[in-house]
Amino acid sequence: MDFTYSAKDAAFRDELRAWLAANLPAGWGETVFGPEDEDENAMFRLDWEGKLYAGGWNGIAWPVKYGGRGASLVEQAIFAEEMARARAPEGLNIIGRNLVATTLLHHGSEEQRQRYLPKIISGEEVWCQGFSEPNAGSDLASIRCRAVREGDHFVINGQKIWTSFAQYAQWCILLARTDTDLPKHQGISFLLVDMSTPGISIRPLRQISGESEFNETFFDNVKVPVANLVGDLNGGWKIAMTTLAYERGPEDALGRQIHFKQELDALIETAATLKRGKGTAIDDPTVRQKLAKSVVEIEVMRLNCLRAFSKALKGKPRGPEASMNKLYWSHVTQNMYETALEALGPLAPLDGGDPLSPGEGRFQLSFLRSKAFTIYSGSSEIQRNIIAERVLGLPK
Ligand SMILES: Cc1cc2nc3c(=O)[nH]c(=O)nc-3n(C[C@H](O)[C@H](O)[C@H](O)COP(=O)(O)OP(=O)(O)OC[C@H]3O[C@@H](n4cnc5c(N)ncnc54)[C@H](O)[C@@H]3O)c2cc1C
């Protein structure tokens, strides 16, 4: 691993830092935050996405031809680091930018790229991902949502679930079964669906955190033009694997690590000032030891990220270490938030609206949100299966 940056990389970092300083409100992430209301927050994130685009900072990894900067892997890592350091808001169109665009760049026709990429990068069209179904999550190839060809359209019938951002999305990447006679991995097609098409209905799902990021999405005789098929008919599985590879990739892992380190620093500061008996919460040896364990684990997370990154820089293919990293960071950060609640003791259940709540309820909310870490992008059991089979060579 070589930790030095070239002069070009340093200039890239300086340019981004200057832009962030000029475009984020003063005190952002410390005393100034985004709106609390979920819908207002989503629109705020969309607005931020527009600012990034106007400044030339959205979709930086994309080829220049499609509006990106053709940023190198190191520049992408610097971008993720600086955004995390500045606690910059996350744009709303994460699925469009990270998953849909990458998939279209690999498998889309030139016509599809020209049609969809400019509106993804500008934030004009938000996307959602219609993959999971009530009986097809980890076993995604079991999807039952049907697409039947009728003339120049497919007619879609079925249900998707856990569709994040469907309530804000103009478009959806949809996996649908186009042949029920073929083996299950072979009868699936990858479609681009306009969410304003008649027959689509969305029902929000309330999460443990009180938020409704994701939804149930129903398709009732929804007509999708054949031109919206990506790749070959019944060739959707291979395309979906490209989408998922980018969902689990190392590009934003360093930024995520910096974010968790900030959370841990804030927790240590809170524990050091929170009155407990004659001293503070951090005087409790159990709390102190658990915090120290988190410090070590979050640092190991950074080193794991750098190792995966270093491998990617050498042009080596994305391997099963993505699963090791995902498994590691998701559990380590869940442990950190459990320690947070233990350190806060009886004040832990208070939410942000209560003046006695330490850290304005952020640890309680983060603890609840962290429950999803070991489920999305492949649950922990699935990651362990991948490691067992592909790294350790154990039988299925
Ligand atoms: C916050 C969040 C956002 C999401 N957003 C989206 C989205 O936008 N679009 C979308 O399509 N999906 C989305 N998902 C869904 C996500 O991809 C699935 O939840 C995930 O794939 C697991 O599927 P499942 O929920 O059906 O659980 P299941 O697959 O039913 O798993 C249930 C349990 O069984 C275990 N299990 C399953 N199979 C095996 C096996 N072979 N070996 C051992 N254990 C096994 C699992 O680990 C889990 O513990 C989101 C999920 C979350 C939590």
Ligand as a Chemical Component Dictionary entry (heavy atoms), coordinates in Angstrom:
data_LIG
# 
_chem_comp.id                   LIG 
_chem_comp.type                 NON-POLYMER 
_chem_comp.pdbx_formal_charge   0 
_chem_comp.three_letter_code    LIG 
# 
loop_
_chem_comp_atom.comp_id 
_chem_comp_atom.atom_id 
_chem_comp_atom.alt_atom_id 
_chem_comp_atom.type_symbol 
_chem_comp_atom.charge 
_chem_comp_atom.model_Cartn_x 
_chem_comp_atom.model_Cartn_y 
_chem_comp_atom.model_Cartn_z 
_chem_comp_atom.pdbx_ordinal 
LIG C1  C1  C 0 -32.759 -0.235  4.466  1  
LIG C2  C2  C 0 -33.036 -1.197  3.347  2  
LIG C3  C3  C 0 -33.203 -0.714  2.067  3  
LIG C4  C4  C 0 -33.487 -1.591  1.015  4  
LIG N1  N1  N 0 -33.696 -1.062  -0.232 5  
LIG C5  C5  C 0 -34.014 -1.889  -1.253 6  
LIG C6  C6  C 0 -34.317 -1.354  -2.550 7  
LIG O1  O1  O 0 -34.283 -0.140  -2.774 8  
LIG N2  N2  N 0 -34.670 -2.207  -3.524 9  
LIG C7  C7  C 0 -34.721 -3.562  -3.347 10 
LIG O2  O2  O 0 -35.023 -4.270  -4.304 11 
LIG N3  N3  N 0 -34.452 -4.105  -2.129 12 
LIG C8  C8  C 0 -34.108 -3.302  -1.075 13 
LIG N4  N4  N 0 -33.849 -3.829  0.170  14 
LIG C9  C9  C 0 -34.057 -5.267  0.375  15 
LIG C10 C10 C 0 -32.815 -6.076  0.639  16 
LIG O3  O3  O 0 -32.080 -6.273  -0.526 17 
LIG C11 C11 C 0 -33.304 -7.407  1.251  18 
LIG O4  O4  O 0 -33.884 -7.103  2.517  19 
LIG C12 C12 C 0 -32.192 -8.396  1.443  20 
LIG O5  O5  O 0 -31.738 -8.865  0.200  21 
LIG C13 C13 C 0 -32.662 -9.605  2.289  22 
LIG O6  O6  O 0 -33.814 -10.167 1.735  23 
LIG P1  P1  P 0 -35.146 -10.416 2.601  24 
LIG O7  O7  O 0 -35.423 -9.187  3.377  25 
LIG O8  O8  O 0 -36.169 -10.963 1.696  26 
LIG O9  O9  O 0 -34.725 -11.535 3.672  27 
LIG P2  P2  P 0 -34.635 -13.097 3.396  28 
LIG O10 O10 O 0 -33.847 -13.332 2.157  29 
LIG O11 O11 O 0 -35.989 -13.690 3.477  30 
LIG O12 O12 O 0 -33.781 -13.547 4.636  31 
LIG C14 C14 C 0 -34.342 -13.769 5.944  32 
LIG C15 C15 C 0 -33.232 -14.325 6.828  33 
LIG O13 O13 O 0 -32.784 -15.600 6.325  34 
LIG C16 C16 C 0 -31.383 -15.567 6.086  35 
LIG N5  N5  N 0 -31.080 -16.352 4.864  36 
LIG C17 C17 C 0 -31.674 -16.247 3.658  37 
LIG N6  N6  N 0 -31.110 -17.096 2.776  38 
LIG C18 C18 C 0 -30.098 -17.729 3.448  39 
LIG C19 C19 C 0 -29.142 -18.718 3.067  40 
LIG N7  N7  N 0 -29.078 -19.212 1.829  41 
LIG N8  N8  N 0 -28.261 -19.128 4.023  42 
LIG C20 C20 C 0 -28.309 -18.630 5.288  43 
LIG N9  N9  N 0 -29.214 -17.700 5.706  44 
LIG C21 C21 C 0 -30.087 -17.250 4.795  45 
LIG C22 C22 C 0 -31.063 -14.092 5.856  46 
LIG O14 O14 O 0 -29.713 -13.808 6.145  47 
LIG C23 C23 C 0 -31.991 -13.411 6.848  48 
LIG O15 O15 O 0 -31.442 -13.442 8.139  49 
LIG C24 C24 C 0 -33.566 -2.986  1.241  50 
LIG C25 C25 C 0 -33.379 -3.480  2.539  51 
LIG C26 C26 C 0 -33.130 -2.614  3.583  52 
LIG C27 C27 C 0 -32.957 -3.181  4.967  53 
# 
loop_
_chem_comp_bond.comp_id 
_chem_comp_bond.atom_id_1 
_chem_comp_bond.atom_id_2 
_chem_comp_bond.value_order 
_chem_comp_bond.pdbx_ordinal 
LIG C1  C2  SING 1  
LIG C2  C3  SING 2  
LIG C2  C26 DOUB 3  
LIG C3  C4  DOUB 4  
LIG C4  N1  SING 5  
LIG C4  C24 SING 6  
LIG N1  C5  DOUB 7  
LIG C5  C6  SING 8  
LIG C5  C8  SING 9  
LIG C6  O1  DOUB 10 
LIG C6  N2  SING 11 
LIG N2  C7  SING 12 
LIG C7  O2  DOUB 13 
LIG C7  N3  SING 14 
LIG N3  C8  DOUB 15 
LIG C8  N4  SING 16 
LIG N4  C9  SING 17 
LIG N4  C24 SING 18 
LIG C9  C10 SING 19 
LIG C10 O3  SING 20 
LIG C10 C11 SING 21 
LIG C11 O4  SING 22 
LIG C11 C12 SING 23 
LIG C12 O5  SING 24 
LIG C12 C13 SING 25 
LIG C13 O6  SING 26 
LIG O6  P1  SING 27 
LIG P1  O7  DOUB 28 
LIG P1  O8  SING 29 
LIG P1  O9  SING 30 
LIG O9  P2  SING 31 
LIG P2  O10 DOUB 32 
LIG P2  O11 SING 33 
LIG P2  O12 SING 34 
LIG O12 C14 SING 35 
LIG C14 C15 SING 36 
LIG C15 O13 SING 37 
LIG C15 C23 SING 38 
LIG O13 C16 SING 39 
LIG C16 N5  SING 40 
LIG C16 C22 SING 41 
LIG N5  C17 SING 42 
LIG N5  C21 SING 43 
LIG C17 N6  DOUB 44 
LIG N6  C18 SING 45 
LIG C18 C19 SING 46 
LIG C18 C21 DOUB 47 
LIG C19 N7  SING 48 
LIG C19 N8  DOUB 49 
LIG N8  C20 SING 50 
LIG C20 N9  DOUB 51 
LIG N9  C21 SING 52 
LIG C22 O14 SING 53 
LIG C22 C23 SING 54 
LIG C23 O15 SING 55 
LIG C24 C25 DOUB 56 
LIG C25 C26 SING 57 
LIG C26 C27 SING 58 
# 
